Amino acid sequence: MQLNREVLAEMGLKLNPAPAPVGSYVNCIRTGNYLHLSGGISINGDVSYFGKLGKDVSIEDGQKAAQAAILNRLAVIEAELGGFEKMKKVVAINGFVNCTPDFTDQAKVLNGASDLLVALFGPEAAHSRSAVGVVSLPLGVAVEINMIVEIEA
């Protein structure tokens, strides 16, 4: 797969260096032909999204938070693989949305990440997904996403 950096720039987005883990874990694990990525939060360089959907974060800002979180994970893939050429398929993303108990648009929020992956890599980046509402996330961020990608052996 190839990341379309022109589309990234046209969208006004940036792929920043991979963040260091903020706890007792590693950013990713290779097993067989898969790369399992730990959860990445809605911080991408100087861009960050904090707060709770359904209270102080709009769906549109939630989608931007999901974009920040997926860019955070793409930075980890780039660092691990030395680029995206060895990435064959985005298999799954699992998204967690910091939200109020009555908020039910988690899927709309995660569309920010899913749509960005397809825009950057093409239709082969379509993936399975979970969108889960949670009462709290680390550091009070709006979104956290983990993912699984298939890679060349």
PEQUISUL-V41702 format. One record per residue. N is the residue number from 1. OMEGA is omega in whole degrees, 0 to 359 (* if undefined). Layout:
BEGIN
N;OMEGA  N;OMEGA
END
This chain:
BEGIN
1;179  2;176  3;178  4;183  5;176  6;178  7;178  8;180  9;179  10;180  11;181  12;182  13;184  14;174  15;182  16;176  17;180  18;178  19;174  20;176  21;180  22;181  23;183  24;180  25;174  26;182  27;181  28;178  29;172  30;174  31;185  32;179  33;183  34;173  35;178  36;183  37;175  38;179  39;175  40;185  41;186  42;173  43;178  44;185  45;180  46;181  47;181  48;181  49;179  50;174  51;189  52;174  53;183  54;179  55;185  56;177  57;179  58;176  59;180  60;177  61;175  62;177  63;176  64;176  65;178  66;176  67;179  68;181  69;181  70;175  71;175  72;179  73;177  74;176  75;178  76;178  77;180  78;180  79;183  80;186  81;183  82;183  83;184  84;183  85;182  86;178  87;183  88;188  89;166  90;185  91;185  92;165  93;177  94;184  95;179  96;184  97;176  98;187  99;175  100;182  101;183  102;180  103;184  104;182  105;178  106;181  107;178  108;179  109;182  110;174  111;177  112;179  113;183  114;180  115;178  116;179  117;180  118;178  119;184  120;185  121;182  122;186  123;178  124;177  125;175  126;192  127;170  128;186  129;167  130;177  131;189  132;174  133;180  134;184  135;183  136;175  137;181  138;179  139;180  140;180  141;182  142;186  143;170  144;181  145;167  146;184  147;176  148;176  149;175  150;182  151;174  152;180  153;*
END
